[in-house]
Amino acid sequence: MSSTTVTAERVEQVVYQALESFGADPAEFSREATFEQLDVDSLDLAELSQIAEEEFGVPLKGDDVKGIRTVGDAIDLIVSRA
Amino acid sequence: MTRPDDAVILVTGGSRGIGAACARALAGDGWAVALTYRTSPEGAAQTVRDIEDAGGRATAIELDVTDAGGIAGAVEAVGTTLGGPVLGLVNNAGVRADDLAVSIEDDAWDIVLDTNLTAAFRLTRQALRGMVRARFGRVVNVASVVGPRANAGQANYAAAKSGLIGFTRTAATEVARRGVTINAVAPGFIRTDMTADILQNGAIDAIPARRAGEPDEVAACVRFLASDDAGYVTGTTLFVDGGLSA
């Protein structure tokens, strides 16, 4: 997928949908929310990486997601790679 | 979560022996079965015919499980061919290259570890992607009583199969909450081409049941572990060995 079709809003939407499917509480969603606060663990992040790859063609490896702490970190990482 | 009606299960080394028996048993339980073969297209075709004659769905695909590059394509291809998601995996393909540890050549070590352990890891890694997303999956690794139990002359095989059991236990805990189970069976001496020489050497006397097992007896356990009934069974190893390890 070309970068021109990937908007930050679209990434944000996909990330929030994914987090909700992992069981995180949408009432707590924000860019500043940490994955720890949302009870999102390493398996969830692995699945989020897979979703990002399928939706946006962005391959994220384990080392890429190890450094991210907040929802905003994840969104920014995906947008920067798309 | 229960198994979707169109779910596909991939059985490696499905052209003969335990793999072919697993393929037939799983098809009988409602899975669409994709079996892989490396050296026996005739055996694979016969297994597919057996399944289809019994009213099941199956396809065969040539795959060297040690070919890391071919694994992703194979998993995708069988799902497309059979028209459903690959939500089951039986890592059965295996080889032996027996010798005393003091004499095992590097090549004999590598091929046994690559085929029996590394290939199972790579296939599981690939298949888990779809299973985790689907919130349902069944992986059954065909280990061996050799590993948990010593068998002189098979240090490479024992290392691979022990490794497979360790992999099973840990990987199972990582994906359990996604409805994905990962278990192992540990066959003892089963009457197949691969064990013909061993069984001729008096191995039966050491088995409490005083007989070799049949491939169908292993397949029945694999079928159970892959079933909805076994949804709360994960990370375990089911010994199918006539009491050998008891």
Interface residues (C-beta under 8 A of the other chain):
Chain A: L43 A46 E47 Q50
Chain B: R129 V132 R133 E174 V175 R177 R178
